[in-house]
Amino acid sequence: MNQNIGKQFPDFEMVDHDSQPVKLSQYAGKFPLILSFYRGYW
């Protein structure tokens, strides 16, 4: 059984499509949020 279900996701920072830094905390709680990670290129 997964022990992380329902726990808060750690805050982290990545760059957006304009190469600007973006933190998860900037968006969390403001509207529904889906975080998707994929491997590869478009």
C-alpha positions in Angstrom: 0.0 0.0 0.0 1.3 3.5 -0.9 2.0 5.5 2.3 2.1 8.9 0.4 -1.5 9.1 -0.7 -3.1 12.3 0.7 0.2 13.8 1.8 1.4 17.2 0.5 3.6 17.1 -2.6 7.0 18.7 -1.9 7.5 22.2 -3.4 10.0 22.3 -6.3 11.1 24.7 -9.1 11.4 24.1 -12.8 11.6 26.3 -15.9 8.5 26.9 -18.0 8.2 27.1 -21.8 9.7 30.6 -21.7 12.7 29.5 -19.6 11.3 31.3 -16.6 11.6 29.7 -13.1 8.2 28.5 -11.8 7.5 27.0 -8.4 4.8 24.5 -7.7 3.7 26.6 -4.7 2.8 29.5 -7.1 -0.1 27.4 -8.5 -1.1 25.0 -5.8 -4.3 25.8 -4.0 -5.4 28.5 -6.5 -7.2 26.1 -8.9 -7.3 22.4 -9.6 -3.9 21.2 -10.5 -2.7 18.2 -12.4 1.0 17.4 -12.5 2.2 15.2 -15.3 5.7 14.0 -16.0 6.6 12.4 -19.3 9.7 11.0 -20.7 10.9 11.9 -24.2 10.3 14.7 -26.7 7.2 16.0 -28.6 
